[in-house]
């Protein structure tokens, strides 16, 4: 009889695991959101679209490059090319060099995860409650108490705080997963019913509460007839203000944007603000004692995600494959 494996989270880590494991086990992926992708998310507000999480990914490892190759050939993944600048309220605008290809999924960042989910059993809009031990395995229910099935192994790709909440009754209090700290990020999304006319497509921002600005509509496969802009706060600023009133956050970040760019962003045709509470590994708390992913053979619990790999998409993919090798072995 096939083993039954539950994977919590349908982002890059969860779907990579599912692809590797489903030929060998009965795999079900549970995702609390209404779509797959996790941080590789795309917000649609016709005619605008915004990659408000992951902005791009690189392919430095030959295995990840080999994984991307057929998707590049099909047009699902394409290189994002153009001029990148550095913005600094204390200095003049300067050019910024990219020394390697930067890729995006088309027509949105979530498109790659949607492709990876084909042939995989994924239950959307399903938030898993803390685990219940059932004999040698686990019985899963959702937050409303609805039964989701019994499983021989449960893998969480949720952020560490959420994973600890799911596993906490069965994890030792000194477990290394409790040591992981994440930083937050706010994403502002602006849309205008006109084409972007400036000669640059993205900017890194220094000495500011802001960190990154992307002209999302310049990415391959996007609607270039309109202007869609994503602005990310710095992780340090967001972590300090993560629980602030969102209206206050918006006012502060829009004022900062005006001071950095010297442009009037006060009257867009579309605006939205998104809070990523668990966006990036906090390197200040990374003391090299955390070794993820983990696989507790005796508990039949495992966990992997972007908190254990510097949050780069390529590293998440590699870590998920490493965990798949451990499980299959």
BAZATI-988827 format. One record per residue (C-alpha): x, y, z. Coordinates in pm, 1 decimal. Each point is the difference from the previous one (the first is absolute). Layout:
<pts>
<east=X	north=Y	up=Z>
...
</pts>
This chain:
<pts>
<east=0.0	north=0.0	up=0.0>
<east=124.5	north=346.8	up=-88.7>
<east=107.2	north=233.5	up=275.9>
<east=-222.6	north=305.2	up=45.3>
<east=182.3	north=333.1	up=23.8>
<east=-154.4	north=337.2	up=84.9>
<east=184.7	north=313.4	up=-109.7>
<east=-111.7	north=327.9	up=152.7>
<east=58.9	north=295.4	up=-232.8>
<east=-13.1	north=22.8	up=-380.5>
<east=293.5	north=230.1	up=-63.9>
<east=328.2	north=-92.2	up=-168.0>
<east=111.8	north=-225.9	up=287.6>
<east=-327.8	north=-188.0	up=33.9>
<east=-52.1	north=-55.2	up=-371.7>
<east=362.2	north=-104.7	up=-56.9>
<east=-43.5	north=-262.4	up=270.8>
<east=-333.5	north=-109.8	up=-142.1>
<east=145.6	north=-44.6	up=-348.2>
<east=281.3	north=-215.6	up=136.3>
<east=-211.0	north=-208.4	up=238.3>
<east=-327.9	north=-59.5	up=-179.6>
<east=135.4	north=-278.5	up=-228.0>
<east=87.2	north=-191.5	up=319.0>
<east=-280.9	north=90.5	up=242.9>
<east=-354.8	north=130.7	up=24.3>
<east=69.7	north=371.3	up=39.3>
<east=-249.1	north=272.9	up=90.3>
<east=99.7	north=367.4	up=16.9>
<east=-203.1	north=229.4	up=226.0>
<east=6.5	north=374.4	up=-67.0>
<east=-188.2	north=256.9	up=208.0>
<east=1.7	north=261.4	up=-279.6>
<east=-227.8	north=-6.4	up=-303.2>
<east=288.0	north=-71.6	up=-237.8>
<east=343.0	north=-157.7	up=-13.4>
<east=329.1	north=190.0	up=4.8>
<east=66.0	north=120.1	up=352.6>
<east=241.1	north=293.2	up=-24.7>
<east=8.4	north=-58.2	up=-376.3>
<east=-331.6	north=182.0	up=-7.6>
<east=-171.2	north=219.8	up=-258.3>
<east=-274.0	north=250.7	up=88.7>
<east=-243.8	north=58.2	up=-286.7>
<east=-207.1	north=318.7	up=-27.0>
<east=-88.5	north=19.3	up=-368.0>
<east=169.4	north=146.3	up=-201.6>
<east=278.9	north=-2.3	up=259.4>
<east=202.2	north=-288.8	up=140.8>
<east=259.6	north=13.7	up=276.0>
<east=263.1	north=-252.0	up=109.5>
<east=-21.5	north=129.9	up=356.1>
<east=215.6	north=-270.3	up=157.4>
<east=298.3	north=-158.7	up=-174.3>
<east=126.4	north=237.8	up=-267.3>
<east=226.6	north=-229.5	up=-203.1>
<east=230.4	north=-298.2	up=40.6>
<east=347.3	north=-98.7	up=-119.1>
<east=144.3	north=-337.5	up=-99.6>
<east=349.3	north=-40.6	up=143.0>
<east=-18.6	north=-374.5	up=68.7>
<east=11.9	north=-235.1	up=-299.4>
<east=-285.0	north=-215.4	up=133.9>
<east=-234.6	north=297.0	up=30.1>
<east=108.7	north=123.0	up=-343.4>
<east=-85.8	north=-344.2	up=-140.0>
<east=-341.5	north=16.4	up=168.5>
<east=-66.8	north=341.1	up=-156.6>
<east=124.9	north=-89.3	up=-349.8>
<east=-323.2	north=-155.2	up=-136.4>
<east=-205.5	north=280.1	up=154.0>
<east=221.9	north=257.2	up=-170.3>
<east=-38.6	north=-186.0	up=-328.5>
<east=-379.0	north=1.1	up=34.7>
<east=-12.0	north=370.8	up=87.6>
<east=-135.9	north=-61.0	up=349.6>
<east=321.9	north=149.6	up=140.0>
<east=182.5	north=290.8	up=-163.1>
<east=290.2	north=229.4	up=75.1>
<east=-91.2	north=347.6	up=125.0>
<east=231.1	north=243.6	up=-176.8>
<east=40.9	north=375.1	up=27.6>
<east=160.0	north=284.5	up=189.3>
<east=17.5	north=-18.8	up=379.1>
<east=89.7	north=301.2	up=212.8>
<east=85.4	north=81.8	up=360.2>
<east=-207.7	north=260.7	up=180.3>
<east=130.7	north=172.7	up=311.2>
<east=-146.8	north=311.2	up=164.7>
<east=356.8	north=106.8	up=81.8>
<east=150.9	north=-53.6	up=-345.8>
<east=-66.0	north=40.2	up=-370.1>
<east=-168.6	north=-278.0	up=-196.4>
<east=256.6	north=-250.9	up=-123.1>
<east=-5.6	north=-306.0	up=-226.1>
<east=8.4	north=-345.6	up=154.9>
<east=155.4	north=-298.6	up=-175.8>
<east=-152.1	north=-347.5	up=-9.5>
<east=274.6	north=-256.3	up=-58.9>
<east=-224.0	north=-302.5	up=-60.4>
<east=-336.2	north=-71.5	up=-164.1>
<east=-305.8	north=82.8	up=209.9>
<east=-304.1	north=-212.6	up=-82.3>
<east=-373.5	north=37.5	up=50.1>
<east=-292.6	north=-230.9	up=-62.1>
<east=-251.4	north=107.8	up=-264.6>
<east=-251.6	north=152.1	up=2.6>
<east=35.9	north=18.1	up=380.1>
<east=236.4	north=-137.8	up=262.3>
<east=-263.9	north=-249.8	up=113.6>
<east=-10.7	north=-151.3	up=-351.2>
<east=298.2	north=-228.2	up=65.4>
<east=-161.0	north=-141.0	up=315.0>
<east=-328.5	north=-51.3	up=-186.3>
<east=187.8	north=-209.3	up=-254.3>
<east=173.9	north=-197.0	up=275.0>
<east=-336.6	north=-71.3	up=162.4>
<east=-134.5	north=-179.8	up=-308.4>
<east=-67.9	north=-363.8	up=84.2>
<east=34.5	north=66.7	up=374.3>
<east=-295.5	north=-21.3	up=239.6>
<east=-22.0	north=350.1	up=149.3>
<east=-273.8	north=111.0	up=238.6>
<east=-30.5	north=380.9	up=-2.1>
<east=-169.6	north=220.7	up=260.2>
<east=90.4	north=-263.2	up=259.0>
<east=177.1	north=105.3	up=319.7>
<east=126.6	north=-298.0	up=198.0>
<east=-51.4	north=1.5	up=377.8>
<east=265.0	north=-122.4	up=249.1>
<east=77.8	north=-365.4	up=-57.9>
<east=-170.0	north=-291.4	up=173.3>
<east=201.0	north=-317.9	up=47.5>
<east=-176.3	north=-308.2	up=-135.2>
<east=188.8	north=-321.1	up=75.7>
<east=333.5	north=7.8	up=-179.7>
<east=-111.6	north=287.5	up=-222.7>
<east=-204.7	north=319.0	up=1.7>
<east=-363.1	north=97.3	up=-36.7>
<east=-55.3	north=340.0	up=-161.8>
<east=-298.0	north=229.1	up=43.2>
<east=-56.2	north=353.4	up=-120.8>
<east=-75.9	north=299.0	up=222.4>
<east=-372.2	north=-75.7	up=-14.2>
<east=56.8	north=-356.4	up=124.3>
<east=-60.3	north=-164.9	up=-337.2>
<east=201.3	north=-317.9	up=-40.7>
<east=269.3	north=7.0	up=-269.5>
<east=125.0	north=-356.0	up=31.2>
<east=267.0	north=-209.2	up=170.2>
<east=361.7	north=19.9	up=-114.1>
<east=323.7	north=-187.6	up=60.9>
<east=213.6	north=315.3	up=-32.8>
<east=-76.2	north=371.5	up=27.5>
<east=229.1	north=263.8	up=-153.9>
<east=-53.6	north=367.8	up=75.7>
<east=135.1	north=267.8	up=-231.7>
<east=-179.4	north=274.7	up=194.3>
<east=204.0	north=272.1	up=176.9>
<east=171.0	north=-119.7	up=320.7>
<east=-247.0	north=163.5	up=240.8>
<east=-289.4	north=-169.9	up=-177.1>
<east=185.6	north=-330.3	up=-26.9>
<east=73.8	north=4.8	up=373.4>
<east=-369.5	north=65.2	up=65.2>
<east=-89.3	north=-304.9	up=-211.3>
<east=265.1	north=-225.2	up=155.2>
<east=45.6	north=150.8	up=346.8>
<east=-168.6	north=-274.6	up=202.3>
<east=255.2	north=-244.6	up=-138.7>
<east=318.1	north=208.7	up=-37.2>
<east=248.6	north=25.5	up=287.9>
<east=-3.5	north=351.4	up=147.3>
<east=366.7	north=42.3	up=-93.0>
<east=-53.3	north=-106.0	up=-362.2>
<east=209.7	north=202.5	up=-243.8>
<east=-306.3	north=108.0	up=-196.7>
<east=-90.6	north=232.3	up=288.7>
<east=328.6	north=186.5	up=-53.8>
<east=-87.7	north=124.5	up=-348.7>
<east=-92.8	north=368.0	up=-29.4>
<east=-162.7	north=158.6	up=-303.1>
<east=-22.5	north=360.8	up=-112.2>
<east=-307.5	north=166.2	up=-146.3>
<east=-53.3	north=202.5	up=-318.4>
<east=-269.7	north=233.7	up=-129.4>
<east=-82.5	north=8.6	up=-372.0>
<east=-164.6	north=304.7	up=-157.0>
<east=-165.5	north=-48.2	up=-339.8>
<east=-68.9	north=294.0	up=-231.9>
<east=-176.1	north=-11.0	up=-337.3>
<east=-46.6	north=264.3	up=-270.6>
<east=-192.9	north=-25.3	up=-325.6>
<east=300.6	north=111.9	up=-203.8>
<east=323.7	north=-147.2	up=-129.0>
<east=323.5	north=32.1	up=202.6>
<east=225.9	north=245.7	up=-184.2>
<east=312.8	north=15.5	up=218.8>
<east=317.0	north=-181.5	up=-120.8>
<east=35.6	north=-224.7	up=308.1>
<east=-196.4	north=-302.4	up=124.0>
<east=101.7	north=-43.1	up=365.0>
<east=186.8	north=169.2	up=282.8>
<east=176.4	north=-102.5	up=317.5>
<east=-58.2	north=262.3	up=270.3>
<east=262.6	north=81.8	up=263.6>
<east=-13.5	north=199.3	up=325.6>
<east=-377.2	north=-17.8	up=12.5>
<east=-298.1	north=-178.2	up=148.9>
<east=-43.4	north=-127.5	up=-355.8>
<east=215.7	north=-267.7	up=-159.1>
<east=-120.2	north=-81.5	up=-352.2>
<east=-211.4	north=141.6	up=-283.0>
<east=-96.5	north=-200.0	up=-308.6>
<east=-187.6	north=106.8	up=-309.6>
<east=-189.0	north=-327.1	up=-8.5>
<east=-149.2	north=76.4	up=-341.7>
<east=349.4	north=-12.0	up=-157.1>
<east=34.3	north=-370.0	up=79.3>
<east=-46.8	north=-249.0	up=-286.7>
<east=-357.2	north=-109.2	up=-55.3>
<east=-154.1	north=294.6	up=186.9>
<east=-233.4	north=270.6	up=-128.4>
<east=243.9	north=267.9	up=-116.0>
<east=-280.5	north=236.6	up=-103.7>
<east=-52.7	north=92.4	up=366.6>
<east=238.3	north=79.4	up=285.7>
<east=5.4	north=-245.1	up=291.1>
<east=248.7	north=78.3	up=277.3>
<east=94.6	north=-202.5	up=308.1>
<east=186.4	north=170.2	up=285.9>
<east=140.7	north=-203.7	up=289.1>
<east=86.5	north=142.6	up=339.2>
<east=324.8	north=-91.1	up=167.4>
<east=-25.7	north=-308.2	up=219.3>
<east=139.4	north=184.0	up=301.2>
<east=-260.7	north=277.1	up=-23.8>
<east=-284.4	north=-245.6	up=-62.1>
<east=94.5	north=-220.3	up=295.0>
<east=-2.3	north=304.4	up=229.2>
<east=-343.8	north=105.8	up=-130.2>
<east=-159.4	north=-335.4	up=-84.8>
<east=-289.9	north=44.6	up=242.3>
<east=-61.8	north=368.6	up=-73.6>
<east=-329.4	north=121.1	up=-143.7>
<east=16.7	north=-61.5	up=-375.3>
<east=-121.7	north=351.7	up=-74.0>
<east=294.0	north=141.6	up=195.8>
<east=237.7	north=-237.3	up=-178.5>
<east=-133.2	north=112.1	up=-337.9>
<east=37.1	north=369.5	up=80.6>
<east=355.9	north=-46.4	up=127.2>
<east=118.1	north=-207.5	up=-295.8>
<east=-163.2	north=222.2	up=-262.4>
<east=163.3	north=306.1	up=159.0>
<east=333.5	north=-182.1	up=-9.0>
<east=-51.6	north=-85.1	up=-367.1>
<east=-60.8	north=364.7	up=-85.9>
<east=321.0	north=101.3	up=176.2>
<east=204.8	north=-268.0	up=-176.5>
<east=-136.1	north=23.4	up=-353.4>
<east=-117.4	north=360.7	up=-10.8>
<east=-306.3	north=-116.3	up=-190.5>
<east=-368.3	north=47.9	up=75.8>
<east=-150.0	north=-341.7	up=74.0>
<east=-306.0	north=144.4	up=172.5>
<east=-262.2	north=-63.3	up=-271.2>
<east=36.5	north=-351.6	up=-142.2>
<east=-285.4	north=-173.2	up=-177.6>
<east=55.6	north=-294.8	up=233.5>
<east=170.7	north=-38.3	up=338.0>
<east=32.4	north=-284.4	up=248.7>
<east=220.5	north=-81.2	up=299.2>
<east=96.7	north=-351.8	up=103.4>
<east=171.6	north=-109.2	up=320.2>
<east=236.6	north=-295.5	up=-15.5>
<east=42.7	north=-87.6	up=367.9>
<east=256.1	north=-274.5	up=-69.6>
<east=194.6	north=115.3	up=-303.9>
<east=370.8	north=-62.0	up=53.6>
<east=237.6	north=-184.4	up=230.1>
<east=132.3	north=234.7	up=268.9>
<east=373.9	north=-42.1	up=-43.7>
<east=69.4	north=185.3	up=324.7>
<east=-144.7	north=-302.4	up=182.0>
<east=160.6	north=-254.4	up=-232.2>
<east=272.0	north=-140.0	up=228.0>
<east=61.3	north=-309.6	up=-213.2>
<east=-170.7	north=-220.6	up=259.1>
<east=-308.4	north=-38.3	up=-220.2>
<east=37.7	north=-277.9	up=-253.1>
<east=-305.7	north=-25.6	up=-221.6>
<east=-169.8	north=-184.0	up=-153.7>
<east=-66.8	north=-245.3	up=278.7>
<east=-143.0	north=-349.1	up=-11.4>
<east=-96.1	north=-160.5	up=329.2>
<east=-10.8	north=-367.9	up=-91.7>
<east=-144.3	north=-116.1	up=331.4>
<east=-271.5	north=267.9	up=0.6>
<east=-75.9	north=-28.0	up=-372.5>
<east=14.7	north=378.6	up=-27.9>
<east=205.1	north=213.4	up=-235.1>
<east=35.9	north=365.5	up=-88.8>
<east=166.0	north=204.7	up=-270.7>
<east=-43.6	north=351.1	up=-133.4>
<east=154.0	north=329.8	up=-93.8>
<east=98.7	north=74.1	up=360.3>
<east=275.0	north=-261.6	up=-16.4>
<east=159.6	north=107.9	up=-326.0>
<east=45.6	north=378.2	up=-6.5>
<east=-343.3	north=19.7	up=-162.6>
<east=130.9	north=-24.0	up=-358.0>
<east=-232.6	north=-200.1	up=-226.9>
<east=288.8	north=-205.6	up=-132.8>
<east=110.9	north=-92.1	up=352.5>
<east=-356.4	north=-90.2	up=98.7>
<east=-16.6	north=-237.5	up=-297.8>
<east=334.2	north=-157.4	up=92.4>
<east=-95.8	north=-41.8	up=367.5>
<east=-332.3	north=-160.2	up=-95.4>
<east=177.9	north=-246.6	up=-226.5>
<east=246.1	north=-80.6	up=278.3>
<east=-290.4	north=-77.9	up=231.6>
<east=-166.3	north=-210.5	up=-271.6>
<east=320.2	north=-205.5	up=-27.2>
<east=-3.4	north=-55.3	up=378.8>
<east=-363.2	north=-109.7	up=-1.1>
<east=40.0	north=-232.2	up=-300.3>
<east=310.5	north=-155.7	up=153.3>
</pts>
